[in-house]
């Protein structure tokens, strides 16, 4: 892969609170950037937005993705073999921002950001038109410098909330989060699941005690039924492994396959809500 020079033009045309969810549930689409290559990731991202995704999570490939399941681990390995680094993801974000007004955050482990430089990362993210970031392995208790740097650039700070967290910690997470809170509705690594966890609704309820900002739920959503069910109690559903798996299974037609998959989730959810409303009427 030819090295890419990071050249991002200023793109400051977003409001201080740009992450908004119009539908319920809104769809937050996670992509592993650079899998199979950056050009395809760009096409897939735009296809997901066209099909109904409201926010893009641009995943930075990492060599030790301890929080990720096998699907995203394989995608990270492929992306790293292509030479994809944080600088490339930021450059990709700048290209996408010139093509879409969808919400857009970086999803990264802490180490790539520290290697890049925290202040440089925040400056470059803002220049690229990103709306914020989620640093998956940064505890809120140790996030002081990160919060100051991000908020100084009006960038959203999204944190993960787990069902095992006590209420005191959920309060700190809610207070530190802007844009939305990502409720990880089960413990363990990422991956598609047949059934939603029983404590997802309870976790969202507990978070609601501490914040009025949107809550997005992720637990391995892969069907329209699972996606629609999240809308009963949360603002958005995060779909990650299922999209990454769709990319993996459709070489040569990744964007088309993701467009079909995302459209199926969104339209299936709306159809399900319509049937439920008609039954109740």
C-alpha positions as CSV (number, residue, x, y, z in Angstrom):
1,X,0.0,0.0,0.0
2,X,1.4,3.4,-1.0
3,X,1.9,5.6,2.1
4,X,-0.7,8.4,2.4
5,X,0.3,11.9,3.4
6,X,-2.1,13.4,5.9
7,X,-3.4,16.5,4.2
8,X,-6.8,17.6,5.6
9,X,-8.4,20.9,4.8
10,X,-10.3,22.8,7.5
11,X,-13.9,21.6,7.6
12,X,-15.4,23.5,10.5
13,X,-19.1,23.5,9.5
14,X,-20.6,21.6,12.4
15,X,-22.4,22.7,15.5
16,X,-21.0,22.1,19.0
17,X,-23.4,19.2,19.5
18,X,-23.6,17.6,16.1
19,X,-24.6,14.0,17.0
20,X,-28.3,13.8,16.8
21,X,-30.6,10.8,16.3
22,X,-33.7,11.5,14.2
23,X,-35.1,8.0,13.9
24,X,-35.8,5.6,16.8
25,X,-33.9,3.6,16.9
26,X,-31.2,5.4,15.0
27,X,-28.5,3.2,13.4
28,X,-24.9,3.7,14.4
29,X,-22.7,1.8,11.9
30,X,-19.3,0.6,12.9
31,X,-16.6,0.0,10.2
32,X,-13.1,-1.3,10.5
33,X,-11.2,1.2,8.4
34,X,-8.9,-0.3,5.8
35,X,-10.6,-3.6,5.5
36,X,-10.2,-4.6,2.7
37,X,-8.7,-1.2,1.8
38,X,-9.4,2.5,2.5
39,X,-11.1,3.1,-0.8
40,X,-13.6,0.3,-0.1
41,X,-14.2,1.6,3.4
42,X,-15.1,5.0,2.0
43,X,-17.6,3.4,-0.4
44,X,-19.1,1.2,2.4
45,X,-19.5,4.2,4.7
46,X,-21.4,6.2,2.1
47,X,-23.5,3.2,1.2
48,X,-24.4,2.7,4.9
49,X,-25.5,6.3,5.2
50,X,-27.5,6.2,2.0
51,X,-29.3,3.1,3.4
52,X,-30.2,4.8,6.7
53,X,-27.2,4.9,9.1
54,X,-27.2,8.2,11.0
55,X,-23.8,7.9,12.7
56,X,-20.6,6.3,11.4
57,X,-18.0,4.8,13.8
58,X,-14.7,4.7,12.0
59,X,-12.8,1.9,13.7
60,X,-9.0,2.2,13.9
61,X,-7.4,-1.2,13.4
62,X,-5.3,-2.3,16.3
63,X,-2.8,-5.2,16.8
64,X,-4.3,-6.2,20.2
65,X,-8.0,-5.7,20.1
66,X,-8.9,-7.3,23.4
67,X,-12.5,-6.0,23.4
68,X,-13.3,-7.3,20.0
69,X,-14.6,-10.7,18.8
70,X,-13.2,-12.8,16.0
71,X,-14.9,-11.0,13.1
72,X,-13.5,-7.6,14.0
73,X,-10.1,-9.1,15.0
74,X,-9.8,-10.6,11.5
75,X,-10.8,-7.3,9.9
76,X,-8.2,-5.5,12.0
77,X,-5.5,-8.0,10.9
78,X,-6.4,-7.4,7.2
79,X,-6.4,-3.7,7.6
80,X,-3.1,-3.6,9.4
81,X,-1.6,-5.8,6.6
82,X,-2.7,-3.0,4.3
83,X,-0.7,-0.5,6.4
84,X,-3.8,1.3,7.8
85,X,-3.0,3.6,10.7
86,X,-4.8,6.3,12.7
87,X,-3.5,8.9,10.4
88,X,-5.2,7.1,7.5
89,X,-8.5,6.9,9.3
90,X,-8.4,10.7,10.0
91,X,-7.6,11.4,6.4
92,X,-10.5,9.1,5.4
93,X,-12.8,11.0,7.8
94,X,-11.9,14.3,6.0
95,X,-12.8,12.8,2.7
96,X,-16.1,11.5,4.0
97,X,-17.0,14.8,5.6
98,X,-16.9,16.4,2.2
99,X,-19.4,13.8,1.0
100,X,-21.8,13.4,3.9
101,X,-23.3,15.3,6.9
102,X,-23.9,12.2,8.9
103,X,-22.6,12.0,12.4
104,X,-19.0,10.6,12.5
105,X,-16.8,9.5,15.3
106,X,-13.5,7.7,15.6
107,X,-13.5,4.4,17.5
108,X,-10.1,3.6,18.7
109,X,-8.0,2.0,21.4
110,X,-5.9,4.5,23.4
111,X,-2.4,3.4,22.3
112,X,-2.7,4.7,18.6
113,X,-3.9,8.1,19.9
114,X,-1.0,8.4,22.4
115,X,1.5,7.4,19.7
116,X,-0.1,10.0,17.3
117,X,-0.2,12.6,20.1
118,X,-3.3,13.6,22.0
119,X,-3.3,17.3,21.1
120,X,-2.4,16.5,17.5
121,X,-5.2,13.9,17.4
122,X,-7.8,16.4,18.6
123,X,-6.6,19.1,16.2
124,X,-6.6,16.8,13.3
125,X,-10.0,15.3,14.2
126,X,-11.5,18.7,14.3
127,X,-10.0,19.7,11.0
128,X,-11.3,16.6,9.4
129,X,-14.8,17.4,10.4
130,X,-15.2,14.5,12.9
131,X,-17.8,14.9,15.6
132,X,-16.0,13.1,18.3
133,X,-14.4,9.9,19.5
134,X,-14.8,6.8,21.6
135,X,-11.7,5.4,23.1
136,X,-12.6,1.9,24.1
137,X,-10.0,1.2,26.7
138,X,-9.8,4.7,28.4
139,X,-11.4,4.5,31.9
140,X,-13.4,7.6,32.7
141,X,-11.4,7.9,35.9
142,X,-8.2,8.5,33.9
143,X,-9.7,10.7,31.1
144,X,-9.0,14.2,32.5
145,X,-6.4,15.3,29.9
146,X,-8.4,13.7,27.1
147,X,-11.6,15.4,28.1
148,X,-9.9,18.8,28.3
149,X,-8.3,18.4,24.9
150,X,-11.5,17.2,23.2
151,X,-13.8,19.7,24.7
152,X,-11.4,22.5,23.8
153,X,-12.1,21.6,20.2
154,X,-15.9,21.0,20.7
155,X,-15.5,17.3,20.0
156,X,-17.9,14.8,21.6
157,X,-16.6,12.3,24.1
158,X,-18.5,9.0,23.9
159,X,-17.8,6.5,26.7
160,X,-18.8,2.9,27.2
161,X,-21.1,1.9,30.0
162,X,-21.3,-1.7,31.1
163,X,-24.1,-3.5,33.0
164,X,-21.5,-4.6,35.7
165,X,-20.8,-0.9,36.6
166,X,-22.1,0.4,39.9
167,X,-24.4,3.4,39.7
168,X,-21.6,5.7,41.0
169,X,-19.5,4.8,38.0
170,X,-22.4,5.1,35.6
171,X,-22.9,8.6,36.9
172,X,-19.3,9.5,36.1
173,X,-19.6,8.0,32.6
174,X,-22.8,9.9,32.0
175,X,-21.3,13.2,33.1
176,X,-18.2,12.7,31.0
177,X,-20.1,11.7,27.8
178,X,-21.3,14.1,25.2
179,X,-23.1,13.3,22.0
180,X,-24.3,9.9,23.3
181,X,-23.5,7.2,25.8
182,X,-22.7,3.7,24.3
183,X,-24.4,1.1,26.5
184,X,-22.6,-2.2,26.2
185,X,-25.5,-4.4,27.0
186,X,-23.5,-7.5,27.8
187,X,-20.0,-8.4,29.0
188,X,-17.4,-10.1,26.9
189,X,-16.1,-9.3,23.4
190,X,-18.0,-8.0,20.4
191,X,-19.9,-10.3,18.0
192,X,-23.3,-11.2,16.6
193,X,-25.8,-12.7,18.9
194,X,-29.1,-14.6,18.4
195,X,-30.8,-12.9,21.4
196,X,-30.5,-9.5,23.1
197,X,-29.3,-9.7,26.7
198,X,-31.9,-9.4,29.4
199,X,-30.2,-6.6,31.2
200,X,-29.9,-4.2,28.3
201,X,-33.2,-2.4,29.1
202,X,-32.1,-2.2,32.8
203,X,-28.8,-0.7,31.9
204,X,-30.4,2.0,29.8
205,X,-32.9,2.7,32.6
206,X,-30.0,3.1,35.1
207,X,-28.2,5.5,32.7
208,X,-31.4,7.6,32.3
209,X,-31.1,8.5,36.0
210,X,-27.9,10.4,35.3
211,X,-28.2,11.9,31.8
212,X,-30.6,13.3,29.3
213,X,-28.3,12.7,26.3
214,X,-29.1,9.8,23.9
215,X,-28.2,6.3,24.8
216,X,-27.1,3.9,22.0
217,X,-27.1,0.1,22.7
218,X,-24.7,-2.4,21.3
219,X,-24.8,-6.2,21.9
220,X,-24.2,-7.9,18.5
221,X,-27.3,-6.7,16.7
222,X,-27.7,-8.5,13.3
223,X,-31.4,-8.8,12.6
224,X,-34.3,-6.3,12.0
225,X,-36.1,-7.8,15.0
226,X,-33.2,-7.1,17.3
227,X,-32.7,-3.6,15.8
228,X,-36.4,-2.7,16.3
229,X,-36.5,-4.1,19.8
230,X,-33.8,-1.6,20.9
231,X,-36.0,1.3,19.9
232,X,-38.5,0.3,22.6
233,X,-36.1,1.6,25.3
234,X,-33.0,3.3,23.7
235,X,-32.3,6.0,21.2
236,X,-30.0,4.1,18.9
237,X,-28.6,0.7,18.1
238,X,-24.9,0.1,17.3
239,X,-24.3,-2.4,14.5
240,X,-20.7,-3.5,14.2
241,X,-19.8,-7.1,13.8
242,X,-22.7,-7.8,11.4
243,X,-21.6,-5.0,9.1
244,X,-17.9,-6.0,9.2
245,X,-18.9,-9.7,8.6
246,X,-21.0,-8.5,5.6
247,X,-17.8,-6.8,4.2
248,X,-15.8,-10.0,4.8
249,X,-18.3,-12.3,3.1
250,X,-18.8,-10.1,-0.1
251,X,-15.4,-9.5,-1.7
252,X,-15.8,-7.2,-4.7
253,X,-19.3,-6.0,-3.8
254,X,-18.8,-4.8,-0.2
255,X,-20.6,-1.5,-0.6
256,X,-23.6,-3.0,-2.3
257,X,-23.9,-5.8,0.3
258,X,-23.7,-3.4,3.2
259,X,-26.3,-1.1,1.6
260,X,-28.7,-4.0,1.3
261,X,-28.0,-5.2,4.9
262,X,-28.5,-1.8,6.5
263,X,-31.6,-1.0,4.4
264,X,-33.0,-4.4,5.5
265,X,-32.4,-3.5,9.2
266,X,-34.0,-0.1,8.9
267,X,-37.0,-1.0,6.7
268,X,-37.6,-4.2,8.7
269,X,-37.7,-2.2,11.9
270,X,-40.2,0.3,10.5
271,X,-42.4,-2.5,9.2
272,X,-42.3,-4.2,12.6
273,X,-43.3,-1.0,14.4
274,X,-46.1,-0.4,11.9
275,X,-47.5,-3.9,12.5
276,X,-47.3,-3.4,16.3
277,X,-49.1,0.0,16.1
278,X,-51.8,-1.6,13.9
279,X,-52.3,-4.4,16.4
280,X,-52.6,-2.1,19.3
281,X,-55.0,0.1,17.5
